[in-house]
Amino acid sequence: MADQTEDLKAFERRLTEVISGHQPAARFWRIIFILVSLCTVLGAWTWLTDPETSQVSLSQSLWSHLFFTVSCSVLLLLFLFGIHKRIVAASMYPLNKNNINEIVKTSE
């Protein structure tokens, strides 16, 4: 029983190291995501409030609002390459760590 407790404690220490290593990367991707999202919202606002948007074709409208087109494309690419996994994964580790802490406490 003591051997299992030591194994769980060693696993918890290793998990804490892994979590600490992922936090800076997750923070970086959160900042990138927020910046690109804000650019997309700002570009969408200028695109939708432009009076010429309703008078020209969609392709002409997107071509004349390159800021929105590029920021929306970058946001889509970020999702396709898994930015949501990089952001969410770091916040899921502490949930798993809490479960491990409960297992360690009950096994002692």
CORJO-V903895 format. One record per residue. RES is the residue in one letter. PHI is phi in whole degrees, 0 to 359 (none if undefined). Layout:
# CORJO-V903895
res=RES phi=PHI
res=RES phi=PHI
This chain:
# CORJO-V903895
res=M phi=none
res=A phi=293
res=D phi=295
res=Q phi=294
res=T phi=296
res=E phi=296
res=D phi=297
res=L phi=293
res=K phi=293
res=A phi=295
res=F phi=297
res=E phi=297
res=R phi=297
res=R phi=295
res=L phi=296
res=T phi=297
res=E phi=297
res=V phi=295
res=I phi=299
res=S phi=299
res=G phi=287
res=H phi=272
res=Q phi=298
res=P phi=298
res=A phi=293
res=A phi=295
res=R phi=297
res=F phi=300
res=W phi=291
res=R phi=296
res=I phi=296
res=I phi=300
res=F phi=298
res=I phi=295
res=L phi=297
res=V phi=293
res=S phi=296
res=L phi=296
res=C phi=297
res=T phi=295
res=V phi=295
res=L phi=297
res=G phi=296
res=A phi=295
res=W phi=297
res=T phi=292
res=W phi=291
res=L phi=285
res=T phi=273
res=D phi=286
res=P phi=294
res=E phi=283
res=T phi=301
res=S phi=280
res=Q phi=259
res=V phi=243
res=S phi=289
res=L phi=298
res=S phi=295
res=Q phi=293
res=S phi=294
res=L phi=292
res=W phi=293
res=S phi=279
res=H phi=239
res=L phi=295
res=F phi=300
res=F phi=294
res=T phi=299
res=V phi=291
res=S phi=294
res=C phi=293
res=S phi=295
res=V phi=296
res=L phi=298
res=L phi=297
res=L phi=296
res=L phi=299
res=F phi=292
res=L phi=295
res=F phi=270
res=G phi=91
res=I phi=297
res=H phi=295
res=K phi=289
res=R phi=291
res=I phi=283
res=V phi=283
res=A phi=300
res=A phi=293
res=S phi=277
res=M phi=275
res=Y phi=300
res=P phi=299
res=L phi=296
res=N phi=294
res=K phi=296
res=N phi=296
res=N phi=296
res=I phi=293
res=N phi=300
res=E phi=296
res=I phi=294
res=V phi=297
res=K phi=295
res=T phi=285
res=S phi=276
res=E phi=283
